[in-house]
Amino acid sequence: MWITVLAMTDRDGIILASVPGLADRAKVSLEECQSALKVLMGPDKWSRDKGNEGRRLREVDGGWEVLNHRKYRELMSKEERKEYNRVKQAEYRVKKQAEERMRRAREKKEREEKQEAEVRLLHGGAQ
Protein backbone atom coordinates (compact mmCIF):
# COMPACT_ATOMS: atom_id res chain seq x y z
CA MET A 1 0.00 0.00 0.00
CA TRP A 2 2.96 2.34 0.62
CA ILE A 3 3.67 2.45 -3.12
CA THR A 4 0.08 3.48 -3.78
CA VAL A 5 0.36 6.21 -1.16
CA LEU A 6 3.53 7.52 -2.81
CA ALA A 7 1.95 7.38 -6.25
CA MET A 8 -1.03 9.40 -5.02
CA THR A 9 1.08 12.04 -3.27
CA ASP A 10 0.94 15.54 -4.72
CA ARG A 11 4.00 17.79 -4.97
CA ASP A 12 3.45 18.96 -1.38
CA GLY A 13 3.31 15.45 0.06
CA ILE A 14 -0.48 15.34 0.48
CA ILE A 15 -2.70 12.39 -0.41
CA LEU A 16 -6.31 13.46 -0.84
CA ALA A 17 -8.43 10.35 -0.41
CA SER A 18 -10.81 8.58 1.90
CA VAL A 19 -9.96 5.25 3.50
CA PRO A 20 -12.32 3.39 1.14
CA GLY A 21 -10.90 5.30 -1.85
CA LEU A 22 -7.33 4.52 -0.83
CA ALA A 23 -8.20 0.85 -0.26
CA ASP A 24 -9.80 0.66 -3.70
CA ARG A 25 -6.84 2.35 -5.36
CA ALA A 26 -4.37 0.06 -3.56
CA LYS A 27 -6.51 -3.00 -4.39
CA VAL A 28 -6.66 -4.08 -0.74
CA SER A 29 -9.57 -4.68 1.59
CA LEU A 30 -10.87 -1.90 3.82
CA GLU A 31 -9.48 -3.74 6.85
CA GLU A 32 -6.04 -4.15 5.25
CA CYS A 33 -6.02 -0.45 4.38
CA GLN A 34 -6.92 0.56 7.93
CA SER A 35 -4.26 -1.73 9.32
CA ALA A 36 -1.62 -0.35 6.93
CA LEU A 37 -2.58 3.23 7.80
CA LYS A 38 -2.23 2.41 11.50
CA VAL A 39 1.30 1.14 10.87
CA LEU A 40 2.24 4.09 8.63
CA MET A 41 0.92 6.63 11.14
CA GLY A 42 2.44 4.85 14.13
CA PRO A 43 5.92 5.26 15.59
CA ASP A 44 8.63 3.01 14.20
CA LYS A 45 11.52 2.41 16.57
CA TRP A 46 13.51 0.80 13.72
CA SER A 47 13.17 3.72 11.34
CA ARG A 48 16.41 5.33 10.15
CA ASP A 49 14.57 8.66 10.09
CA LYS A 50 14.05 9.59 13.74
CA GLY A 51 11.97 12.67 12.94
CA ASN A 52 8.33 12.19 13.94
CA GLU A 53 9.40 9.02 15.82
CA GLY A 54 9.66 7.22 12.48
CA ARG A 55 6.05 7.89 11.51
CA ARG A 56 5.56 8.08 7.77
CA LEU A 57 2.08 9.59 7.59
CA ARG A 58 -0.11 11.93 9.56
CA GLU A 59 -3.79 12.54 9.05
CA VAL A 60 -4.76 15.89 7.56
CA ASP A 61 -8.08 17.35 6.46
CA GLY A 62 -9.13 15.29 3.43
CA GLY A 63 -6.41 12.66 3.62
CA TRP A 64 -2.82 12.25 4.82
CA GLU A 65 0.57 13.89 4.61
CA VAL A 66 3.80 12.02 3.91
CA LEU A 67 5.91 13.39 6.74
CA ASN A 68 9.34 13.08 5.16
CA HIS A 69 8.17 13.99 1.65
CA ARG A 70 10.15 17.22 1.46
CA LYS A 71 13.36 15.51 2.57
CA TYR A 72 13.08 12.79 -0.06
CA ARG A 73 11.90 15.22 -2.72
CA GLU A 74 15.04 17.30 -2.14
CA LEU A 75 17.20 14.18 -2.24
CA MET A 76 15.53 13.13 -5.46
CA SER A 77 16.07 16.59 -6.88
CA LYS A 78 19.78 16.26 -6.10
CA GLU A 79 19.87 12.83 -7.72
CA GLU A 80 17.97 14.10 -10.75
CA ARG A 81 20.42 17.02 -11.05
CA LYS A 82 23.38 14.64 -10.82
CA GLU A 83 21.89 12.44 -13.53
CA TYR A 84 21.10 15.46 -15.71
CA ASN A 85 24.67 16.74 -15.33
CA ARG A 86 26.08 13.29 -16.08
CA VAL A 87 24.06 13.06 -19.30
CA LYS A 88 24.91 16.63 -20.34
CA GLN A 89 28.61 16.04 -19.68
CA ALA A 90 28.52 12.88 -21.82
CA GLU A 91 26.75 14.81 -24.61
CA TYR A 92 29.35 17.58 -24.36
CA ARG A 93 32.20 15.07 -24.65
CA VAL A 94 30.63 13.45 -27.72
CA LYS A 95 30.15 16.88 -29.31
CA LYS A 96 33.75 17.90 -28.55
CA GLN A 97 35.08 14.61 -29.97
CA ALA A 98 33.07 15.15 -33.16
CA GLU A 99 34.36 18.74 -33.43
CA GLU A 100 37.92 17.49 -32.93
CA ARG A 101 37.51 14.84 -35.65
CA MET A 102 36.14 17.51 -38.01
CA ARG A 103 39.04 19.87 -37.20
CA ARG A 104 41.59 17.13 -37.85
CA ALA A 105 39.91 16.15 -41.12
CA ARG A 106 39.86 19.81 -42.24
CA GLU A 107 43.54 20.25 -41.35
CA LYS A 108 44.45 17.04 -43.17
CA LYS A 109 42.58 18.18 -46.28
CA GLU A 110 44.31 21.59 -46.14
CA ARG A 111 47.74 19.91 -45.81
CA GLU A 112 46.99 17.61 -48.75
CA GLU A 113 45.81 20.53 -50.90
CA LYS A 114 48.92 22.51 -49.97
CA GLN A 115 51.16 19.52 -50.82
CA GLU A 116 49.40 19.05 -54.16
CA ALA A 117 49.87 22.74 -54.96
CA GLU A 118 53.59 22.51 -54.08
CA VAL A 119 53.99 19.43 -56.27
CA ARG A 120 52.30 21.25 -59.18
CA LEU A 121 54.65 24.21 -58.72
CA LEU A 122 57.69 21.92 -58.65
CA HIS A 123 56.58 20.23 -61.87
CA GLY A 124 56.21 23.42 -63.81
CA GLY A 125 52.84 24.88 -62.88
CA ALA A 126 49.23 23.75 -62.95
CA GLN A 127 48.38 20.70 -65.01
C-alpha positions as CSV (number, residue, x, y, z in Angstrom):
1,M,0.0,0.0,0.0
2,W,3.0,2.3,0.6
3,I,3.7,2.4,-3.1
4,T,0.1,3.5,-3.8
5,V,0.4,6.2,-1.2
6,L,3.5,7.5,-2.8
7,A,1.9,7.4,-6.3
8,M,-1.0,9.4,-5.0
9,T,1.1,12.0,-3.3
10,D,0.9,15.5,-4.7
11,R,4.0,17.8,-5.0
12,D,3.4,19.0,-1.4
13,G,3.3,15.4,0.1
14,I,-0.5,15.3,0.5
15,I,-2.7,12.4,-0.4
16,L,-6.3,13.5,-0.8
17,A,-8.4,10.4,-0.4
18,S,-10.8,8.6,1.9
19,V,-10.0,5.3,3.5
20,P,-12.3,3.4,1.1
21,G,-10.9,5.3,-1.8
22,L,-7.3,4.5,-0.8
23,A,-8.2,0.8,-0.3
24,D,-9.8,0.7,-3.7
25,R,-6.8,2.4,-5.4
26,A,-4.4,0.1,-3.6
27,K,-6.5,-3.0,-4.4
28,V,-6.7,-4.1,-0.7
29,S,-9.6,-4.7,1.6
30,L,-10.9,-1.9,3.8
31,E,-9.5,-3.7,6.9
32,E,-6.0,-4.2,5.2
33,C,-6.0,-0.4,4.4
34,Q,-6.9,0.6,7.9
35,S,-4.3,-1.7,9.3
36,A,-1.6,-0.4,6.9
37,L,-2.6,3.2,7.8
38,K,-2.2,2.4,11.5
39,V,1.3,1.1,10.9
40,L,2.2,4.1,8.6
41,M,0.9,6.6,11.1
42,G,2.4,4.9,14.1
43,P,5.9,5.3,15.6
44,D,8.6,3.0,14.2
45,K,11.5,2.4,16.6
46,W,13.5,0.8,13.7
47,S,13.2,3.7,11.3
48,R,16.4,5.3,10.1
49,D,14.6,8.7,10.1
50,K,14.0,9.6,13.7
51,G,12.0,12.7,12.9
52,N,8.3,12.2,13.9
53,E,9.4,9.0,15.8
54,G,9.7,7.2,12.5
55,R,6.1,7.9,11.5
56,R,5.6,8.1,7.8
57,L,2.1,9.6,7.6
58,R,-0.1,11.9,9.6
59,E,-3.8,12.5,9.1
60,V,-4.8,15.9,7.6
61,D,-8.1,17.3,6.5
62,G,-9.1,15.3,3.4
63,G,-6.4,12.7,3.6
64,W,-2.8,12.2,4.8
65,E,0.6,13.9,4.6
66,V,3.8,12.0,3.9
67,L,5.9,13.4,6.7
68,N,9.3,13.1,5.2
69,H,8.2,14.0,1.7
70,R,10.2,17.2,1.5
71,K,13.4,15.5,2.6
72,Y,13.1,12.8,-0.1
73,R,11.9,15.2,-2.7
74,E,15.0,17.3,-2.1
75,L,17.2,14.2,-2.2
76,M,15.5,13.1,-5.5
77,S,16.1,16.6,-6.9
78,K,19.8,16.3,-6.1
79,E,19.9,12.8,-7.7
80,E,18.0,14.1,-10.7
81,R,20.4,17.0,-11.1
82,K,23.4,14.6,-10.8
83,E,21.9,12.4,-13.5
84,Y,21.1,15.5,-15.7
85,N,24.7,16.7,-15.3
86,R,26.1,13.3,-16.1
87,V,24.1,13.1,-19.3
88,K,24.9,16.6,-20.3
89,Q,28.6,16.0,-19.7
90,A,28.5,12.9,-21.8
91,E,26.7,14.8,-24.6
92,Y,29.4,17.6,-24.4
93,R,32.2,15.1,-24.7
94,V,30.6,13.5,-27.7
95,K,30.1,16.9,-29.3
96,K,33.8,17.9,-28.6
97,Q,35.1,14.6,-30.0
98,A,33.1,15.2,-33.2
99,E,34.4,18.7,-33.4
100,E,37.9,17.5,-32.9
101,R,37.5,14.8,-35.7
102,M,36.1,17.5,-38.0
103,R,39.0,19.9,-37.2
104,R,41.6,17.1,-37.9
105,A,39.9,16.2,-41.1
106,R,39.9,19.8,-42.2
107,E,43.5,20.3,-41.3
108,K,44.4,17.0,-43.2
109,K,42.6,18.2,-46.3
110,E,44.3,21.6,-46.1
111,R,47.7,19.9,-45.8
112,E,47.0,17.6,-48.7
113,E,45.8,20.5,-50.9
114,K,48.9,22.5,-50.0
115,Q,51.2,19.5,-50.8
116,E,49.4,19.0,-54.2
117,A,49.9,22.7,-55.0
118,E,53.6,22.5,-54.1
119,V,54.0,19.4,-56.3
120,R,52.3,21.2,-59.2
121,L,54.6,24.2,-58.7
122,L,57.7,21.9,-58.7
123,H,56.6,20.2,-61.9
124,G,56.2,23.4,-63.8
125,G,52.8,24.9,-62.9
126,A,49.2,23.7,-63.0
127,Q,48.4,20.7,-65.0
